[in-house]
Amino acid sequence: MDTIYWIILLAILCLSIFDLINGVSNDAVNFLTSAIGSKAAPVRVILTVASIGVLVGAIFSGGMMEVARNGIFHPQYFTFHEVMLLFLGVMLCEVILLDTFNTFGLPTSTTVSLVFGILGSATATAFYKNPQEISTFLNTDQALGIVSGILLSVVIAFSVGTIVMWFSRLMFSFRYQRPFKMYGAVWCGLAMTAICYFAMFKGLQSIKNFDGEYVIDPMLMKWIDTNLGVSLLVAFAFWTVLMGLIQHLFMANVLKITVLAGTFSLALAFAGNDLVNFIGVFMGAHDAFWFVHDGWDPASMACLGKGHPCDPNRMYLMIAGFVMVGALWFSRKAKTVIATGVELSRQGDGGIERFGSIPPARAVVRGALAMGDVCKKFFPARMLVRMNRRWDPVPVASNPKDRPSFDLIRASVNLTVASLLISCATSMQLPLSTTYVTFMVAMGSSLADKAWGRESAVYRVTGVLTVISGWFMTGFAAFLLAAVMATVLHYGQEWAIFPLLALVAFILVRSSIYHSRREAKISRKTAVEQVTEENIVSVCSKQVSDSVAEFAEIFDKAFPSFAGGDRRELKDLSLRADSLSARNTEQHKYDVLPILYKMQSQSLDSGYHYVQALDHLNEATTSLSQYTLSMFNYVDNNHTPFSVEQNDDMKEVYGKMKRYIDEISCMLSSGNYANYDYTIVEQEELLQVLARATKRQIKRAQRNQSRTRSSILYLGLLNEMRFMVVQLRALVSDEKNFLTL
């Protein structure tokens, strides 16, 4: 056996591990969002329950491995060498694609990416082998079934989730504690029946033990399927009685038990059925490798067809299970993807939205509002008033850490409806995707629960449309990228393997850096959630002083870099100034109202001066951004440097400005305003210096002693500095009043 095949197999193994981590990070949204969003239990408890489900499902998985092996293409028509390159191309594509989705926090279907990745790689390999008979090598029926499954998943799951949640809220309202004492056992009994039915048909039906036997006897499954009505009634009666006993004898919250049970069930099914999406390619390559290793010629036909069943190595499955559990606990990108699902489902209009607004989303919202106005005409006004009271919100915890994104009723609806839909689809052999169903049920329940109010609907719809478009792009991108990878491998052979692996490593490193920066940006956005009435003054003051300190650092370096013609340094300073301006603009836009709400114990004047201080800071940072950008553009376009007279005047202004800004920064960071009156005198002196410098430049321009572009830049810089002086002085005044009132 050539060494190159060992290298390919090892590369596929390493890529499968990365794919497993990325895949779990992406699919974790399926079974963790409901429990985490409703705070059904501490995060550690939720992760422990999910980990047990993942581990059990992974260890006893294996029945689905045939999908990667011969579900999309006919391996008996390919040589071993071609199959190994085909599988390597698939894994290179999978790792890049899933890592990209995780970096941006967008959930997608790993099944779609696997199926279309294999289809793309197999198509490219077949084209390389025999362009006239491509269809002979492929099994396109399953791929087409996946495409139809996307449409079915989106429409059915969203509609059913909306309808069930609407009736559930009408029954229980947001003040569900009293009615739940009477009907809670029945409700949870119904939910547990659906969850158990789902676990049996989707999670345990295909799982085998270490002896290769099914965990649940196929005859029993067949009997249950034949007598489904009786089986469900018995299960419903059992769970209703059990939930009633737990609720009334032990005074336990059975809703939390139901949500955790649903989390376990979905995690079990995910690991038992979707593990193929991550290590199925490696298992197929592993079987091919050892089959040929036992005496077959690599150039001959690869015996991987239906006559050679897949017998998965339990050790690999166990290792994969532990890797999945580790990814659940430690992957930062998993938290990002889960946060997307929770944010789009979050109850209420307050807070920062992760997505912007796009024309299709605005059109959808306008259409929904118009439809709502039409529907209201068919109901009596009194009935509408009584119905609307069922959606009256309840008081929420003042501490954001104790505030769930949605309540346990919605969490149980999400899990129950998703379980029922997936179970029904499995029993009827319909190609519904677990990811699509769970996500769209959650979005439908959010809509019915009025989580998407007028203030947030367009942003939430934008998020949903972004995710859905990403699903369709997954199939197209997986097919195209895998086809490109396979083509490069087949034409480049072993010379293409290492460059492609290096390319994937580079992309992973770059995406990790980008994700870290994106996380840091999001953490700054959500810093307002940590503000309380006790620390509000100190936190707000620190935000302002930190911004001014960064302002001073950027300004200090800007003119020396410009005078020295340091284009790279100016570009970096311009980007930093733009980022500082954007952060302060967002803070001024989104943080003001939540912070003012928490300032109720402060005086009215304190709130006024805080708003004014933020406004002055926003204006000053915007001016700094324009100041550095104009310098960078001038140097980047290789224009003539300033004359000696211009440099001398600018150095005088720069020196006084630097001292002025440093004095203000020190005053704000220390909270000592003893030199406050001195800043008034210093401001007047600076404005006079700026006026003199402006007049001298006008005189030079009149005498034609300076070039047009340098004159425009020079006067523009002086104007920006004049604006900074005024805004920073006003900022100090309002910040001082904010602290002393």
MOSULKA-V446869 format. One record per run of one state. SS is the DSSP state (H for helix, E for strand, C for the rest). FROM is the first residue (numbers start at 0). TO is the last residue. If there is no record, write none. Layout:
ss | from | to
SS | FROM | TO
SS | FROM | TO
This chain:
ss | from | to
C | 0 | 1
H | 2 | 37
C | 38 | 41
H | 42 | 58
C | 59 | 61
H | 62 | 70
C | 71 | 71
E | 72 | 72
C | 73 | 73
H | 74 | 76
C | 77 | 77
E | 78 | 78
H | 79 | 102
C | 103 | 108
H | 109 | 136
E | 137 | 137
C | 138 | 139
H | 140 | 171
C | 172 | 175
H | 176 | 203
C | 204 | 206
E | 207 | 207
C | 208 | 212
E | 213 | 213
C | 214 | 216
H | 217 | 225
C | 226 | 226
H | 227 | 248
C | 249 | 252
H | 253 | 273
C | 274 | 274
H | 275 | 292
C | 293 | 299
E | 300 | 300
C | 301 | 312
H | 313 | 329
C | 330 | 330
H | 331 | 344
C | 345 | 357
H | 358 | 375
C | 376 | 379
H | 380 | 388
C | 389 | 398
H | 399 | 401
C | 402 | 406
H | 407 | 426
C | 427 | 432
H | 433 | 447
C | 448 | 455
H | 456 | 491
C | 492 | 492
H | 493 | 529
C | 530 | 534
H | 535 | 562
C | 563 | 565
H | 566 | 597
C | 598 | 602
H | 603 | 635
C | 636 | 642
H | 643 | 669
C | 670 | 674
H | 675 | 701
C | 702 | 706
H | 707 | 739
C | 740 | 740
